[in-house]
Amino acid sequence: MESNFPKCQKCDIGILIPLSDYGRDGASIRYKAWVCTNPDCGFHLRIDNGEVSIGKDIGQSFK
């Protein structure tokens, strides 16, 4: 299966890749976030409770 993911519009170097997660009730959420593969770029966007967050600081989760 080959997928063509979009090029990052911020750095024009990396590719945006999708990340999935699980909801509160354990249901899978496909493509909850998109992250640039260029570590120097750091661009990302995600969906939380129906709201789209773009480019907030990336930090380590301690959950």
Steps between C-alpha positions, in 0.01 A plus 500: 500500500658825389385832645585846379503742790509879452822700509533734799395852397701657784851367427451356150742220595309253717189297436187515715427157645178406683491375858210315658383470860224354714204692641373499858281197434777307327380562145780562252536848352672490162710797403464689827820689425729581209871553565785619278780245459765774504614522867626857449156614385273380781174581316202299617125522526258293702132462579384509863131492587413622151743795507805521275826609669784615278862540601473498878816401686587133483579353837547165661190334639534362851180292484 
